[in-house]
Amino acid sequence: MNSFWLILSTVIIFLAAYILYGRFLATKWGIDPKRKTPAHDLYDGVDYVPAKAPVLLGHHFSSIAGAGPIVGPIAAAIFGWVPILLWIIIGSIFFGGVHDMGALFASVRHKGRSLGEVIGSTMGRRGKQLFAVFAWLTLILVVAAFTNIVASTFVSTPEAASASLLFIALAVAFGFFVYRRGASLAMGSIVGVILLFGCIYVGTLFPLSLSKNTWMIILLAYVFIASITPVWILLQPRDYLNSFLLYAMLIGGFLGALIMKPNLSLAPVTSFNVGGKYMFPLLFVTVACGAVSGFHSLVGSGTTSKQLDNEKDIRLVGYGSMLIEGVLAVIAIVTAAYLSKERLGELLAAGGPINVFADGLGNFMTTLGVPFTTGKSFTALAISAFAMTSLDTATRLARFIMQEMAGEFEEKVPALGKLSNKIGATVVTVVISGYLSFNGWTTIWPLFGSANQLLSALTLLSLAVWLKQTGRAYKVASIPMVFMFAVTLSALLLIIKSNLANPVLLIFAVALFILAIILIVEAKSAFNRKVTEEKEATDRV
């Protein structure tokens, strides 16, 4: 099959879904453009900072995308491209889009607080605490997996490593001049994008070759620093500039596929059982972020909701970002599916799924006159930039959760006081994540995928409870929730069985499974509870 028509059809379907289903959700939930957002009500210049829609879209998308929509679909290629494509389209529209938009909306209506706080208002303190522990464990896996993946990318494409370091300095300068010196966003964007591509060029001239372990240590040090600094210094400006990398990469890949018209060599469907790996449930947890991701809810309710300028932007930022990520996931399928089995194996061995994706887009872009090395380096930089965004965002969110948990128990256990400040909470998060990251991404990814998708099921559960208690349409969340619980609990049981000899991963898998079951039980009574006057008042604030 010609891959161009596959990509074009997906884009058209997603545009229709954004206009029709996105508008349906906004209407049914009562999104109100006239209502003041927490970014204005609680402005503090650090976390609560209103951002214009294009800037916030760039931040949110860069944070949620990371390497997930590329690594997942390529890793799931063993099942054939048709089931992956169907899950990405259906999942992005009816699962991931609802999940992301709903989590952002619920957080905005709870003063920009985390999803744990939303659960606390609907399911009580115990539900909040259990969800916080689950979310923190999932974020640890996010940081561990993406640290390893980015380090592998920097080893296979040292030009991207050099450009990434230069890009960090550029983002800090952009944030300083735009947010502290009042420079025009339009002019800053033009200069920033020009310098951004200059960073790519300099990176090709001076590639930085270091060992994988060295890069992992550097990345862990980076996320520690980046996660405790104010959002305007690095988070907002880098994510905004990152979005231009994405747009250029997507356009380059799309036009390259249009001209090259690569045919798909991968079988449409291989087998339900591939080497002991079953399509259900492993396909759905392996694709992960390409269709639905619990991590997105933590970003939406952790940083994005504190920067939302107007409620009308919820559909664009929440629902729209998920659909764009779906397009990226489809392009990822194409970069793997047009290769021979032997070539795919070689690229995976040399640098993992990102290397496959970068090699594919590099080839596509040669039809536009872009040298292969430049195209591959550019793609590797773009993906590693997204992954680094996810890294420090995940670390920041884990720090928020750790501080909240430590603060609640500090009176009973005074020693936890050291974890209620941002330095102590970040140190614990980075150290544990760093330890896990040295296990390799192929070892961590199945557990990360299961935990991440189970977190999405819990998010949909909490969203359904809140929507029902506040008299809003809730079945759009409850129906996907049932399927995600069936998928993820089944996957965790398989992972527990296959990791009996690995105590660290076994403990993580068992803990996540038990926490999920307890939360389901906690939600059962809350789901049938009527909305109280207190909750109505909270929703009106």
C-alpha positions, 0 to 999 in steps of 0.5 A, a space after each residue: 500500500 502507498 504510505 502517503 494515502 495512509 497518512 493523508 487519510 489519517 489527517 482528514 479523519 483527525 480534522 473531522 474528529 477535532 471539529 465534530 467530536 471535540 466541539 461535542 465534548 466542549 458543549 456537553 461539558 460546559 467549557 466557558 470562554 468567559 470564565 477566568 482561569 487559574 493562571 490569572 486568579 492565582 498568578 505567581 510568576 513561577 508555576 501559574 503563568 498565563 500563556 498564549 494558545 500557540 505557546 501553550 500548545 507548543 509546551 503541552 504537545 512537546 511535553 506529552 509527545 516525547 519519544 512515546 508515539 515513535 517508540 511505541 508504534 515501531 516496537 509494536 510493528 511485530 503485529 503488523 501495521 493494520 492493527 496499529 493504525 486502527 488503534 491509533 485512530 480509534 484510540 486518539 479520537 475516543 480514548 486519548 483525546 477525551 482523556 487529555 481534554 477531560 483531565 485538563 478541564 477538570 484541573 482548570 475547574 479545580 484551581 489548576 491543581 493536580 489530578 490527585 486533588 480532583 480525585 480527593 474532591 470526589 473519592 476522598 483523601 484515601 483515593 487521593 493518596 493512593 492515586 498520588 503513589 500510583 502516579 509517582 511510580 509511573 513518572 519514575 518509569 517515564 523518566 527511567 525509560 526516556 533517559 535511556 532512549 535519549 542517551 541511545 539517540 545521542 550515541 547513534 546520532 552525536 550531531 543531535 547531542 551537540 545541537 540539543 545542548 546549544 538548543 537549551 542555551 537558546 531556550 533560556 535566552 529566548 525566555 529571558 528576552 521575551 518574558 523578562 525584557 518584553 521582547 515581541 513574541 513574533 520577533 522572538 519566534 522568528 529569531 529563535 527559529 532561525 537560531 534553532 536551525 543554526 544549532 542544528 547546522 553547528 551540531 553537524 559540524 561539531 558532533 559530540 561523541 560520549 558513551 551511553 552511560 555518560 550521557 545518562 548521567 548528564 541527562 539526569 543532572 539536567 532534569 534535576 536542574 530543569 525541574 526546579 527552575 521557574 517555568 518561564 526560564 526553560 519550560 515554556 520557551 523551550 517547549 514553544 520553540 520545540 513545536 516548530 521543530 515538530 511542525 517542520 518534521 511533520 511537514 518534511 515527512 509528509 511532503 517526503 512521503 508524498 514525493 517518494 511514495 514508499 510502499 509498505 513492506 511490513 505485513 498488514 497483520 502478522 499473527 495474534 501470537 508472535 513469539 509468545 507475545 499476544 496482540 491482546 493486551 500487548 499491542 495496546 500497552 506497547 503503542 502507548 502514547 500513540 493512542 492514549 497515555 496516562 502521562 498526558 493527564 499528569 502534564 495537563 493537570 500539573 503544568 498546562 492547567 496553570 498556564 491556560 489563558 482561556 477555557 476556549 483553548 482547552 479543546 485546542 491544547 487538550 484534544 488537538 495535541 492528542 490528534 497531532 500526536 496520533 499523526 506522528 505515530 502514523 508517520 512512525 509506522 510508515 518509517 518502519 513498515 517500508 523497510 525490509 525486515 533485515 534493515 529494520 533489525 539493523 537500525 533497531 540494533 544500532 540505536 533503537 526505534 528513534 534511529 529507525 524513525 530518524 533514518 526513515 524521515 532522513 530518506 524521505 527528506 532527500 526527495 526535497 533536496 535535503 542531504 540524508 545526514 542533515 535530515 536524519 540529524 534534524 529528526 533525531 534532534 527533534 525527537 530527543 528534544 521532545 523526549 528531554 521535555 518529557 524528562 524534565 516535565 515528568 521530573 517536575 510533576 514527580 517532585 510536585 507529587 512527592 512534596 504533596 505526599 511528604 507534606 501530608 505525612 510530615 506530622 506523623 513522620 518528621 523525617 519526611 520533612 526533608 522531602 517536602 521541599 523541592 530539592 529533597 523531592 527531586 533528589 529522590 525522584 532522580 536517584 530512583 529513576 536513574 537506577 532503573 534507567 540503567 536496565 535498558 529501555 527494552 526492559 523498562 518499556 513493557 512495564 512503563 507502557 502498562 503503568 502508563 496505560 493503567 494510569 490512563 484508565 484511572 484518569 478516565 475513572 476519576 474523570 467519569 466520577 467527577 463528570 457524573 457527580 457534577 451532572 455532565 456527560 460522563 459515558 464518553 469517559 466511562 466506556 473507554 475506561 472499562 476497555 483500558 482496565 481490561 487491557 492494562 490489568 491483563 498486561 500487568 499479570 503477564 509482566 508479573 509472570 515474566 519478571 519473577 526473576 527480576 525483583 525490582 521490576 516485579 515489585 513495581 508491577 505488583 505494586 501498580 496492580 494492587 494500587 489499581 484494584 484498590 482505587 477501583 474499589 474506592 471509586 465504586 461508591 463515589 461513582 454513585 454518590 450525588 453531587 454535594 453543595 460543597 462540590 458545586 461551590 468548588 466547581 463554580 469557583 
